[in-house]
Amino acid sequence: MNYYKLLERFSKLHIYATNSPDTRFRFVDDTGASLTATFDTAYETDNGLEPGEEGYEEFDAMAFCEDTTGELFEVTYLSLPKEVWDGNKRII
């Protein structure tokens, strides 16, 4: 998937999650496995390179709390799941 499409999908999830903070989301990966989680926070992050270093990039990220383990996981445009659902409504 191209860069702009990934950003578009991430933006759609970001807007939905920040406007629906109590939603229980279902994340589905490429294998069909899924987990449920709630939105925790949004923040800026980077790709681990030093500012000024070739390839350095800053981007938005979101943390979600996985329901069964209580552990946080990060979603960025680089790590989008295949699908995200709110009940029967597909977000991405």
All heavy atoms as an XYZ file, in Angstrom:
748
protein
N       0.856     -1.176      0.000
C       0.000      0.000      0.000
C       0.898      1.234      0.000
O       1.920      1.248      0.668
C      -0.889     -0.031      1.240
C      -1.959      1.006      1.217
S      -3.169      0.830      2.539
C      -3.865     -0.755      2.177
N       0.491      2.262     -0.749
C       1.354      3.430     -0.854
C       1.277      4.313      0.398
O       0.358      4.218      1.207
C       1.076      4.226     -2.134
C      -0.204      5.027     -2.086
O      -0.548      5.640     -1.088
N      -0.925      5.049     -3.190
N       2.272      5.153      0.541
C       2.445      6.029      1.694
C       1.198      6.857      1.987
O       0.743      6.929      3.126
C       3.656      6.928      1.430
C       3.890      8.001      2.446
C       4.487      7.710      3.668
C       3.528      9.319      2.188
C       4.702      8.702      4.599
C       3.751     10.318      3.114
C       4.341     10.008      4.327
O       4.554     10.983      5.256
N       0.619      7.486      0.978
C      -0.528      8.364      1.184
C      -1.767      7.596      1.620
O      -2.553      8.070      2.434
C      -0.797      9.203     -0.073
C       0.353     10.124     -0.361
C       1.230      9.861     -1.404
C       0.596     11.230      0.440
C       2.308     10.692     -1.645
C       1.674     12.062      0.209
C       2.525     11.787     -0.838
O       3.600     12.604     -1.058
N      -1.943      6.407      1.098
C      -3.071      5.562      1.497
C      -2.911      5.129      2.964
O      -3.884      5.102      3.718
C      -3.183      4.347      0.568
C      -4.412      3.521      0.797
C      -5.660      4.257      0.405
C      -6.852      3.339      0.445
N      -8.098      4.041      0.231
N      -1.686      4.785      3.353
C      -1.434      4.415      4.748
C      -1.733      5.590      5.681
O      -2.364      5.410      6.725
C       0.014      3.953      4.926
C       0.367      2.617      4.302
C       1.873      2.392      4.364
C      -0.370      1.487      5.003
N      -1.277      6.780      5.307
C      -1.551      7.967      6.133
C      -3.044      8.252      6.220
O      -3.557      8.629      7.274
C      -0.813      9.184      5.590
C       0.684      9.227      5.792
C       1.260     10.509      5.179
C       1.055      9.130      7.260
N      -3.746      8.071      5.126
C      -5.191      8.279      5.094
C      -5.904      7.308      6.042
O      -6.772      7.696      6.806
C      -5.706      8.106      3.674
C      -7.200      8.279      3.522
C      -7.643      8.016      2.090
O      -7.022      8.559      1.157
O      -8.616      7.254      1.921
N      -5.513      6.037      5.994
C      -6.116      5.025      6.871
C      -5.797      5.313      8.335
O      -6.657      5.213      9.205
C      -5.627      3.629      6.494
C      -6.144      3.166      5.140
C      -5.681      1.777      4.797
N      -6.417      0.827      5.638
C      -5.891     -0.270      6.165
N      -4.642     -0.590      5.937
N      -6.617     -1.062      6.904
N      -4.532      5.694      8.620
C      -4.149      6.015      9.988
C      -4.938      7.219     10.488
O      -5.442      7.221     11.616
C      -2.645      6.294     10.098
C      -2.239      6.648     11.496
C      -2.002      5.652     12.432
C      -2.124      7.964     11.888
C      -1.661      5.970     13.737
C      -1.791      8.303     13.182
C      -1.552      7.300     14.114
N      -5.057      8.247      9.661
C      -5.787      9.452     10.037
C      -7.242      9.141     10.363
O      -7.804      9.663     11.331
C      -5.703     10.483      8.915
O      -6.419     11.640      9.253
N      -7.854      8.280      9.572
C      -9.245      7.891      9.811
C      -9.388      7.211     11.177
O     -10.301      7.529     11.943
C      -9.720      6.956      8.691
C     -11.179      6.648      8.727
C     -11.587      5.852      7.489
C     -13.072      5.582      7.506
N     -13.516      4.845      6.326
N      -8.468      6.295     11.495
C      -8.498      5.633     12.798
C      -8.230      6.626     13.921
O      -8.900      6.609     14.947
C      -7.472      4.498     12.835
C      -7.334      3.763     14.173
C      -8.660      3.141     14.603
C      -6.239      2.716     14.085
N      -7.263      7.508     13.728
C      -6.905      8.511     14.736
C      -8.100      9.396     15.073
O      -8.424      9.603     16.247
C      -5.732      9.345     14.213
C      -5.154     10.290     15.194
N      -5.689     11.525     15.431
C      -4.084     10.172     16.012
C      -4.972     12.146     16.341
N      -3.992     11.340     16.718
N      -8.773      9.915     14.076
C      -9.940     10.777     14.289
C     -11.044     10.012     14.999
O     -11.638     10.495     15.960
C     -10.430     11.370     12.949
C      -9.410     12.380     12.425
C     -11.810     11.996     13.093
C      -9.620     12.783     10.981
N     -11.312      8.799     14.547
C     -12.378      7.994     15.147
C     -12.058      7.691     16.607
O     -12.907      7.847     17.485
C     -12.587      6.700     14.363
C     -13.867      5.997     14.719
C     -15.020      6.232     13.994
C     -13.936      5.115     15.795
C     -16.210      5.606     14.326
C     -15.118      4.487     16.143
C     -16.252      4.733     15.399
O     -17.436      4.115     15.743
N     -10.838      7.271     16.890
C     -10.458      6.898     18.254
C     -10.493      8.090     19.204
O     -10.986      7.977     20.329
C      -9.076      6.254     18.268
N     -10.012      9.241     18.764
C     -10.005     10.406     19.652
C     -11.411     10.965     19.871
O     -11.675     11.553     20.916
C      -9.056     11.514     19.134
O      -9.420     11.869     17.813
C      -7.618     11.063     19.185
N     -12.306     10.736     18.923
C     -13.688     11.185     19.083
C     -14.576     10.146     19.770
O     -15.731     10.445     20.088
C     -14.295     11.566     17.731
C     -13.719     12.852     17.194
O     -13.401     13.764     17.940
N     -13.557     12.917     15.894
N     -14.057      8.946     19.972
C     -14.825      7.853     20.590
C     -13.961      7.159     21.642
O     -13.625      5.980     21.511
C     -15.244      6.845     19.514
O     -15.866      7.482     18.429
N     -13.576      7.886     22.701
C     -12.590      7.357     23.640
C     -13.015      6.109     24.421
O     -12.157      5.386     24.921
C     -12.334      8.526     24.591
C     -13.558      9.369     24.492
C     -14.050      9.210     23.082
N     -14.297      5.817     24.509
C     -14.757      4.654     25.273
C     -15.033      3.430     24.404
O     -15.513      2.415     24.902
C     -16.015      5.013     26.067
C     -15.743      6.110     27.089
O     -14.633      6.106     27.661
O     -16.615      6.966     27.292
N     -14.715      3.526     23.132
C     -14.991      2.437     22.200
C     -14.070      1.254     22.445
O     -12.882      1.415     22.716
C     -14.815      2.932     20.751
O     -15.763      3.962     20.511
C     -15.014      1.819     19.741
N     -14.618      0.064     22.346
C     -13.814     -1.167     22.365
C     -13.615     -1.557     20.907
O     -14.565     -1.892     20.214
C     -14.532     -2.264     23.135
C     -13.761     -3.569     23.110
C     -14.305     -4.571     24.101
N     -13.728     -4.264     25.402
C     -14.419     -4.098     26.512
N     -15.721     -4.210     26.511
N     -13.821     -3.818     27.647
N     -12.367     -1.472     20.451
C     -12.017     -1.755     19.071
C     -11.603     -3.214     18.917
O     -11.001     -3.791     19.817
C     -10.845     -0.873     18.619
C     -11.179      0.587     18.573
C     -10.910      1.414     19.647
C     -11.760      1.139     17.439
C     -11.216      2.766     19.602
C     -12.070      2.485     17.380
C     -11.793      3.301     18.473
N     -11.895     -3.767     17.750
C     -11.401     -5.103     17.400
C     -10.405     -4.932     16.266
O     -10.728     -4.425     15.194
C     -12.536     -6.029     16.967
C     -12.052     -7.452     16.669
C     -13.194     -8.439     16.512
N     -14.192     -8.012     15.557
C     -14.200     -8.335     14.271
N     -13.246     -9.111     13.778
N     -15.146     -7.900     13.477
N      -9.162     -5.339     16.514
C      -8.075     -5.257     15.546
C      -7.895     -6.626     14.902
O      -7.826     -7.631     15.606
C      -6.771     -4.864     16.245
C      -6.762     -3.455     16.755
C      -7.377     -3.125     17.955
C      -6.149     -2.452     16.039
C      -7.377     -1.824     18.434
C      -6.139     -1.145     16.502
C      -6.761     -0.831     17.705
N      -7.813     -6.649     13.578
C      -7.648     -7.900     12.831
C      -6.361     -7.801     12.018
O      -6.165     -6.836     11.273
C      -8.846     -8.159     11.893
C      -8.676     -9.465     11.146
C     -10.167     -8.124     12.669
N      -5.492     -8.821     12.152
C      -4.240     -8.808     11.383
C      -4.377     -9.585     10.080
O      -5.451    -10.091      9.748
C      -3.062     -9.295     12.226
C      -3.110    -10.779     12.558
O      -3.880    -11.535     11.937
O      -2.342    -11.189     13.454
N      -3.292     -9.688      9.347
C      -3.301    -10.346      8.037
C      -3.651    -11.828      8.097
O      -4.084    -12.398      7.104
C      -1.944    -10.190      7.340
C      -1.695     -8.761      6.897
O      -2.671     -8.024      6.664
O      -0.514     -8.378      6.780
N      -3.466    -12.460      9.249
C      -3.780    -13.885      9.385
C      -5.233    -14.118      9.768
O      -5.688    -15.249      9.810
C      -2.892    -14.554     10.449
O      -3.263    -14.052     11.746
C      -1.417    -14.317     10.176
N      -5.951    -13.035     10.118
C      -7.328    -13.158     10.576
C      -7.449    -13.182     12.087
O      -8.549    -13.141     12.626
N      -6.314    -13.254     12.780
C      -6.332    -13.211     14.250
C      -6.784    -11.825     14.698
O      -6.510    -10.821     14.037
C      -4.949    -13.521     14.804
N      -7.481    -11.787     15.826
C      -7.972    -10.498     16.291
C      -7.789    -10.351     17.797
O      -7.584    -11.327     18.519
C      -9.440    -10.314     15.919
O     -10.261    -11.209     16.629
N      -7.847     -9.113     18.236
C      -7.829     -8.794     19.661
C      -8.678     -7.558     19.862
O      -8.943     -6.804     18.924
C      -6.400     -8.579     20.168
C      -5.558     -7.455     19.565
C      -5.829     -6.119     20.248
C      -4.091     -7.791     19.709
N      -9.142     -7.358     21.081
C      -9.922     -6.172     21.393
C      -9.106     -5.269     22.303
O      -8.308     -5.732     23.119
C     -11.270     -6.511     22.060
O     -11.032     -7.274     23.237
C     -12.175     -7.279     21.114
N      -9.317     -3.966     22.118
C      -8.540     -2.987     22.868
C      -9.299     -1.666     22.922
O     -10.181     -1.408     22.103
C      -7.179     -2.787     22.218
N      -8.923     -0.849     23.882
C      -9.471      0.492     24.001
C      -8.360      1.515     23.753
O      -7.187      1.247     24.032
C     -10.105      0.727     25.381
O      -9.162      0.397     26.394
C     -11.359     -0.105     25.568
N      -8.759      2.659     23.254
C      -7.819      3.744     22.970
C      -7.267      4.288     24.283
O      -8.000      4.498     25.237
C      -8.548      4.842     22.188
C      -7.731      6.075     21.955
C      -6.630      6.037     21.122
C      -8.081      7.264     22.555
C      -5.871      7.180     20.892
C      -7.350      8.404     22.330
C      -6.234      8.367     21.503
N      -5.962      4.532     24.310
C      -5.324      5.092     25.502
C      -4.866      6.527     25.274
O      -5.289      7.423     25.962
C      -4.141      4.217     25.934
C      -3.543      4.673     27.241
O      -4.123      4.336     28.283
O      -2.506      5.377     27.219
N      -3.993      6.731     24.304
C      -3.467      8.074     24.062
C      -2.892      8.196     22.653
O      -2.590      7.198     22.022
C      -2.383      8.436     25.104
O      -2.065      9.808     25.026
C      -1.122      7.616     24.913
N      -2.755      9.443     22.212
C      -2.111      9.737     20.926
C      -0.883     10.596     21.215
O      -0.880     11.396     22.157
C      -3.075     10.478     20.006
N       0.150     10.422     20.425
C       1.398     11.137     20.663
C       2.241     11.138     19.394
O       1.929     10.448     18.433
C       2.187     10.493     21.812
C       2.393      9.001     21.646
C       3.549      8.498     21.070
C       1.413      8.097     22.057
C       3.732      7.131     20.900
C       1.587      6.733     21.900
C       2.753      6.261     21.322
O       2.928      4.914     21.162
N       3.319     11.935     19.409
C       4.267     11.941     18.302
C       5.440     11.044     18.657
O       5.840     10.955     19.817
C       4.784     13.354     18.029
C       3.771     14.235     17.366
C       4.345     15.597     17.003
O       5.518     15.883     17.311
O       3.605     16.374     16.396
N       5.986     10.387     17.667
C       7.162      9.536     17.852
C       8.043      9.690     16.628
O       7.751     10.488     15.740
C       6.748      8.060     18.096
O       7.887      7.313     18.533
C       6.129      7.428     16.873
N       9.131      8.938     16.580
C      10.007      8.983     15.410
C      10.505      7.583     15.095
O      10.172      6.629     15.790
C      11.160      9.973     15.603
C      12.076      9.607     16.758
O      12.374      8.404     16.959
O      12.516     10.524     17.472
N      11.316      7.485     14.058
C      11.787      6.181     13.603
C      13.103      5.751     14.232
O      13.737      4.809     13.773
C      11.877      6.137     12.078
C      12.839      7.163     11.517
O      13.397      7.978     12.234
N      13.030      7.126     10.196
N      13.534      6.435     15.280
C      14.721      6.014     16.011
C      16.030      6.596     15.519
O      17.056      6.414     16.172
N      16.004      7.271     14.391
C      17.211      7.930     13.906
C      17.369      9.272     14.608
O      16.418      9.802     15.188
C      17.135      8.133     12.391
C      17.022      6.874     11.536
C      16.838      7.246     10.071
C      18.233      5.980     11.721
N      18.555      9.829     14.555
C      18.815     11.137     15.143
C      18.271     12.235     14.232
O      18.376     12.127     13.010
C      20.323     11.345     15.342
C      20.933     10.419     16.378
C      20.393     10.660     17.774
O      20.173     11.832     18.142
O      20.174      9.665     18.499
N      17.687     13.302     14.831
C      17.255     14.429     14.004
C      18.431     14.931     13.157
O      19.564     15.000     13.621
C      16.831     15.488     15.026
C      16.444     14.686     16.235
C      17.395     13.512     16.247
N      18.176     15.206     11.916
C      19.215     15.638     10.990
C      19.864     14.487     10.250
O      20.519     14.696      9.231
N      19.703     13.265     10.764
C      20.249     12.089     10.092
C      19.373     11.758      8.889
O      18.143     11.887      8.950
C      20.269     10.913     11.070
C      21.040      9.711     10.616
C      21.155      8.647     11.706
O      20.891      8.928     12.888
O      21.491      7.523     11.333
N      19.995     11.334      7.789
C      19.245     10.996      6.589
C      18.213      9.911      6.904
O      18.520      8.909      7.548
C      20.174     10.505      5.482
C      19.455     10.277      4.180
C      20.392      9.858      3.059
O      21.591     10.184      3.103
O      19.890      9.199      2.137
N      16.977     10.134      6.473
C      15.906      9.175      6.706
C      15.127      9.411      7.984
O      14.146      8.728      8.258
N      15.539     10.398      8.802
C      14.820     10.700     10.045
C      13.384     11.087      9.729
O      13.115     11.815      8.788
C      15.502     11.832     10.805
C      14.740     12.267     12.040
C      14.802     11.518     13.197
C      13.954     13.413     12.026
C      14.097     11.898     14.331
C      13.245     13.803     13.149
C      13.323     13.044     14.299
O      12.620     13.416     15.418
N      12.452     10.582     10.516
C      11.038     10.885     10.290
C      10.301     10.946     11.622
O      10.491     10.098     12.495
C      10.413      9.791      9.421
C       8.953     10.006      9.111
C       8.337      8.879      8.297
O       8.980      7.830      8.097
O       7.191      9.065      7.874
N       9.480     11.956     11.788
C       8.551     12.047     12.912
C       7.165     11.723     12.386
O       6.838     12.058     11.242
C       8.528     13.459     13.503
C       9.741     13.801     14.300
C       9.614     15.170     14.947
O       8.817     16.016     14.487
O      10.335     15.390     15.918
N       6.343     11.077     13.219
C       4.984     10.762     12.810
C       4.119     10.552     14.043
O       4.618     10.415     15.163
C       4.945      9.540     11.887
C       5.792      8.379     12.338
C       5.296      7.426     13.220
C       7.085      8.238     11.874
C       6.078      6.366     13.633
C       7.878      7.179     12.269
C       7.368      6.235     13.160
N       2.810     10.558     13.824
C       1.857     10.350     14.910
C       1.753      8.867     15.241
O       1.947      8.003     14.386
C       0.474     10.876     14.517
C       0.439     12.389     14.412
O       1.119     13.054     15.213
O      -0.265     12.901     13.529
N       1.417      8.607     16.497
C       1.220      7.239     16.965
C       0.059      7.240     17.951
O      -0.319      8.285     18.495
C       2.482      6.719     17.644
N      -0.506      6.068     18.163
C      -1.568      5.891     19.154
C      -1.253      4.666     19.984
O      -0.719      3.680     19.473
C      -2.928      5.697     18.475
C      -3.413      6.897     17.716
S      -5.043      6.641     16.984
C      -4.651      5.525     15.671
N      -1.586      4.742     21.258
C      -1.446      3.581     22.126
C      -2.840      3.064     22.443
O      -3.771      3.846     22.710
C      -0.720      3.947     23.413
N      -2.990      1.749     22.395
C      -4.231      1.071     22.750
C      -3.926      0.080     23.860
O      -2.819     -0.469     23.930
C      -4.806      0.325     21.540
C      -5.345      1.239     20.481
C      -4.516      1.766     19.510
C      -6.695      1.571     20.453
C      -5.005      2.611     18.532
C      -7.203      2.415     19.473
C      -6.350      2.933     18.514
N      -4.898     -0.154     24.719
C      -4.746     -1.105     25.817
C      -5.500     -2.381     25.463
O      -6.722     -2.363     25.309
C      -5.288     -0.499     27.108
S      -5.080     -1.562     28.536
N      -4.746     -3.482     25.342
C      -5.320     -4.787     24.992
C      -6.167     -5.285     26.157
O      -5.747     -5.255     27.312
C      -4.181     -5.763     24.680
C      -4.592     -6.880     23.762
C      -5.100     -8.085     24.519
O      -4.567     -8.369     25.586
O      -6.036     -8.727     24.024
N      -7.402     -5.699     25.873
C      -8.372     -6.037     26.910
C      -7.967     -7.190     27.825
O      -8.146     -7.107     29.032
C      -9.739     -6.365     26.292
C     -10.464     -5.126     25.797
O     -10.041     -4.000     26.105
O     -11.469     -5.298     25.082
N      -7.450     -8.266     27.266
C      -7.195     -9.444     28.106
C      -5.909     -9.345     28.907
O      -5.829     -9.888     30.005
C      -7.166    -10.746     27.263
O      -6.176    -10.629     26.260
C      -8.513    -11.011     26.629
N      -4.892     -8.638     28.390
C      -3.617     -8.556     29.106
C      -3.423     -7.234     29.836
O      -2.588     -7.146     30.732
C      -2.431     -8.724     28.132
O      -2.419     -7.621     27.224
C      -2.514    -10.045     27.392
N      -4.151     -6.194     29.413
C      -3.964     -4.872     29.997
C      -2.697     -4.188     29.519
O      -2.330     -3.128     30.022
N      -2.034     -4.773     28.522
C      -0.790     -4.196     28.014
C      -1.064     -3.218     26.879
O      -1.980     -3.408     26.081
C       0.150     -5.295     27.541
C       0.617     -6.164     28.688
C       1.791     -7.033     28.331
O       2.502     -6.714     27.344
O       1.997     -8.023     29.040
N      -0.226     -2.184     26.817
C      -0.332     -1.187     25.758
C       0.418     -1.662     24.523
O       1.444     -2.332     24.622
C       0.263      0.143     26.209
C      -0.464      0.861     27.340
C       0.316      2.105     27.751
C      -1.878      1.220     26.944
N      -0.117     -1.306     23.364
C       0.591     -1.529     22.110
C       0.424     -0.295     21.249
O      -0.520      0.469     21.392
C       0.116     -2.805     21.389
C      -1.315     -2.791     20.945
C      -1.663     -2.369     19.665
C      -2.324     -3.215     21.803
C      -2.988     -2.370     19.255
C      -3.652     -3.220     21.397
C      -3.985     -2.804     20.120
N       1.398     -0.093     20.361
C       1.450      1.106     19.536
C       0.956      0.818     18.124
O       1.264     -0.220     17.555
C       2.888      1.612     19.483
C       3.068      2.881     18.670
C       4.500      3.361     18.677
O       5.315      2.814     17.905
O       4.796      4.278     19.466
N       0.212      1.781     17.584
C      -0.218      1.733     16.191
C       0.253      3.025     15.529
O       0.025      4.116     16.053
C      -1.756      1.598     16.076
C      -2.193      1.669     14.620
C      -2.242      0.317     16.718
N       0.941      2.874     14.396
C       1.354      4.004     13.578
C       0.952      3.694     12.141
O       0.457      2.600     11.855
C       2.885      4.234     13.624
O       3.542      3.183     12.919
C       3.399      4.327     15.054
N       1.215      4.620     11.246
C       0.910      4.320      9.837
C       1.767      3.164      9.328
O       1.405      2.495      8.374
C       1.053      5.571      8.962
C       2.454      5.884      8.506
C       2.923      5.420      7.282
C       3.324      6.639      9.296
C       4.213      5.707      6.845
C       4.605      6.927      8.876
C       5.046      6.452      7.650
O       6.315      6.737      7.226
N       2.876      2.898     10.013
C       3.768      1.804      9.627
C       3.329      0.446     10.168
O       3.824     -0.580      9.722
C       5.193      2.090     10.122
C       5.855      3.335      9.539
C       7.127      3.666     10.308
C       6.144      3.126      8.071
N       2.421      0.465     11.149
C       2.023     -0.797     11.797
C       0.514     -0.974     11.862
O      -0.004     -1.565     12.801
C       2.609     -0.852     13.214
O       2.054      0.185     14.025
N      -0.177     -0.449     10.868
C      -1.633     -0.571     10.854
C      -2.067     -2.024     10.693
O      -1.489     -2.757      9.888
C      -2.227      0.224      9.689
C      -2.340      1.721      9.874
C      -2.729      2.363      8.549
C      -3.351      2.066     10.944
N      -3.082     -2.427     11.448
C      -3.631     -3.761     11.218
C      -4.411     -3.779      9.906
O      -4.679     -2.730      9.311
C      -4.564     -3.965     12.414
C      -4.934     -2.588     12.838
C      -3.758     -1.722     12.514
N      -4.786     -4.953      9.467
C      -5.541     -5.081      8.220
C      -6.909     -4.410      8.348
O      -7.364     -3.729      7.432
C      -5.713     -6.554      7.861
C      -6.454     -6.792      6.573
C      -6.517     -8.266      6.247
C      -7.266     -8.469      4.935
N      -7.346     -9.886      4.598
N      -7.558     -4.615      9.501
C      -8.883     -4.041      9.743
C      -8.991     -3.598     11.199
O      -8.364     -4.189     12.076
C      -9.982     -5.083      9.497
C     -10.024     -5.639      8.111
C     -11.006     -6.797      7.976
O     -11.693     -7.160      8.956
O     -11.071     -7.358      6.875
N      -9.822     -2.581     11.423
C     -10.194     -2.155     12.770
C     -11.705     -1.962     12.772
O     -12.248     -1.304     11.883
C      -9.483     -0.866     13.215
C      -9.948     -0.457     14.607
C      -7.971     -1.029     13.162
N     -12.370     -2.540     13.777
C     -13.823     -2.506     13.877
C     -14.286     -1.900     15.195
O     -13.636     -2.071     16.227
C     -14.379     -3.927     13.789
C     -14.155     -4.593     12.486
C     -13.001     -5.209     12.056
C     -15.087     -4.732     11.423
N     -13.162     -5.705     10.793
C     -14.442     -5.444     10.381
C     -16.404     -4.354     11.253
C     -15.077     -5.757      9.196
C     -17.041     -4.667     10.067
C     -16.378     -5.352      9.055
N     -15.425     -1.231     15.147
C     -16.178     -0.797     16.326
C     -17.506     -1.517     16.218
O     -18.382     -1.108     15.454
C     -16.371      0.706     16.311
C     -17.288      1.210     17.428
O     -17.729      0.395     18.264
O     -17.565      2.423     17.455
N     -17.640     -2.635     16.927
C     -18.828     -3.467     16.784
C     -18.926     -3.979     15.358
O     -17.998     -4.604     14.855
N     -20.018     -3.664     14.683
C     -20.208     -4.079     13.291
C     -19.784     -3.016     12.289
O     -19.986     -3.186     11.085
C     -21.683     -4.442     13.040
C     -22.075     -5.693     13.769
O     -21.276     -6.603     13.940
N     -23.324     -5.749     14.197
N     -19.222     -1.927     12.775
C     -18.795     -0.824     11.904
C     -17.297     -0.919     11.649
O     -16.498     -0.856     12.582
C     -19.129      0.515     12.553
C     -18.748      1.701     11.712
C     -19.139      2.999     12.379
C     -18.771      4.161     11.488
N     -19.150      5.438     12.088
N     -16.940     -1.068     10.380
C     -15.512     -1.134     10.012
C     -14.961      0.284      9.941
O     -15.467      1.124      9.200
C     -15.338     -1.846      8.678
C     -13.879     -2.013      8.324
C     -13.705     -2.825      7.074
N     -12.287     -2.894      6.746
C     -11.789     -3.661      5.800
N     -12.587     -4.413      5.073
N     -10.506     -3.671      5.562
N     -13.906      0.530     10.714
C     -13.268      1.836     10.736
C     -12.228      1.915      9.621
O     -12.183      2.876      8.861
C     -12.596      2.108     12.097
C     -13.566      1.861     13.258
C     -12.027      3.526     12.135
C     -14.893      2.560     13.157
N     -11.370      0.916      9.539
C     -10.405      0.804      8.429
C     -10.333     -0.652      8.009
O     -10.679     -1.544      8.739
C      -8.993      1.336      8.757
C      -8.341      0.571      9.903
C      -9.017      2.813      9.015
C      -6.874      0.857     10.084
